[in-house]
Amino acid sequence: MTKLINPPSWLDAALEFCIAKTRLNLATLNGFPERTEGGKWVQMDPDLHGWWVGGHWVGLIWLAYAATRDPLLIAAARDWGNRLLPRQPDQDDHDLGFLFELGFVLGYQMTGDETLKLPALQAAATLSQRFNPRGKFIQAWGLLDASPELRGRTIMDTMMNLDLLFWAGKETGDPRYTEIAAAHARTTLTHHLRPDGSTSHACDFNPDTGAFIKQDTHQGLSSTSCWSRGQAWGVYGFADCYHATGDSVFLDTSRRLAEYLWPRLPVDLIPFWDFDSPLIPNDVRDSSAASVLASGLLNLASVENDSKLARLWQSRAINILESLWLNYTSRDTGEASLLLHGTRSKPHNLMDHGLIYGDYYFVEALMRLSKPELTIS
């Protein structure tokens, strides 16, 4: 990353708050947190083994360890990570990257403990089986023999799961992992991106021929709108792809997505849930989209080959984080989450709550600023 000459004055206070609240949550949680309702975490059924968000909670504990070097946090991260182990062979969705990169690869990179590697490699092998070679995409949801509608669906979120495959390719020397991840990214670039730099949340393909059918959405406003968290996933994920492959098309794409959304942010830089909502400025925000974007911009800055642009991405990320810290954290409330006013999915009437992934990427971004030498996949 471009060197941060003057760390923001609020950075230490923000990290101290986040670590203290994470410790408090560790002392009170029995199940994986997903979102808050009434100021308290909604905890996942143990049979879900973390659902798609378990890695964000384990990753948050690993980040707290990186900030404090408290060995008790290693023990906690291992304990919670072990609850994800039944997901290694799970062929039902694409979120093994979220689960095992944050739950295991992150810990391996911090500790060098080889025992954390094998579960992540096994999860990567499972994830690779979701690749459709005809359409050159990773199936988002459903079993491999699901309905054609599920077998042919891709979503922007998968861009965040590709890094597990890139990592596995480096660790094993098997080029197929990298080839799958890069192929999916190129398919996303071709079919999810629009000429103006916006993205659709979902795309549908014929799973048997690989032919593209249409753009669509699941959590956005419409098939033609730009869902803010999906756009942020893209900024982050395409920067990962450039880092892994060196292919400049991925760097250019990450830049395009970042430039599209910047002028569409409100004054406080926290996006509305969908950039095309007709209710703006009287619609709900998504603080999780902001935290993903902030960390994604810092990720982009770390791989940027233009020093002027690197400083721009970094500056924009810091401005978003400062707004989150001052206006969207729970420090003056009794809320269990770090961030307030997240929108999980407005079409499903899930709005205005804390989200564990919003919290994770907020702390990840703070740690990128505080400890730029730290390896964060």
Buried (B, 14 or more C-beta within 10 A) or exposed (E): BBEBEEEBEBBEEBBEBBBEBBBEBBEEBEBBBBBBEEBBBBEBEEEBBBBBBBBBBBBBBBBBBBBBEEEEBBEBBBEBBEBBBEBBEBBEBBBBBBBBBBBBBBBBBBBEEEEBBEBBBBBBBBBBEBBBEEBBBBBBBBBEEBEEEBBBBBBBBBBBBBBBBBBBBEBEEBEBBBBBBBBBBBBBBEBBBEEEBBBBBBBBBBBEEBEBEEBBBBBBBBBEBBBBBBBBBBBBBBBBBBBBBEBEBBBEBBBBBBEBBEEBBEEBBBBBBBBBBEEBEEBBBBBBBBBBBBBBBBBBBBBBEEEEBBBBBBBBBBBBBBBBBEBBBBBEEEBBBBBBBBBBBBBEEBBBBBBBBBBBBBBBBBBBBBBBEBEBB
